[in-house]
Amino acid sequence: MSKAPSTKIDKVAHHLVTKKKITSWEAIMLYRATRLADIIFNLRNEGWLINTVMLQKDKTRYAEYILIKAKTK
């Protein structure tokens, strides 16, 4: 049995693997991760391929991060 993700980076990585995308609002509400851009930066440095798409709803712009390829062990 694998153990549950423990760090915010692990939780966001698991979310990307299972759901394929995440926004800052989802990261805040689900994992209390307020620095999603930094988490994505760190995952990219570890070899994850993640695209950023800028979206707009009403007058609010926000990023959606989409997993292209997870890091392979």
Residue pairs with C-beta under 8 A, 6 or more apart in sequence:
5 11
5 13
5 14
8 27
8 31
8 32
8 33
8 39
9 39
9 42
9 43
11 30
11 31
11 33
12 22
12 27
12 31
12 33
12 36
12 39
12 40
12 43
13 43
13 48
13 70
15 22
15 26
15 27
15 30
15 31
16 22
16 43
16 48
16 50
16 65
16 67
16 70
17 67
17 70
20 66
20 67
21 64
21 65
21 66
21 67
22 36
22 64
22 65
23 36
23 55
23 62
23 63
23 64
23 65
24 36
24 37
24 62
24 63
25 62
27 33
27 34
27 36
27 39
28 34
28 36
33 39
36 63
36 65
37 63
40 50
40 52
40 65
43 50
43 71
44 50
46 71
47 71
47 72
48 67
48 69
48 70
48 71
49 67
49 68
49 69
50 65
50 66
50 67
50 68
51 65
51 66
51 68
52 63
52 64
52 65
52 66
53 63
53 64
53 65
53 66
54 61
54 62
54 63
54 64
55 61
55 62
55 63
55 64
56 62
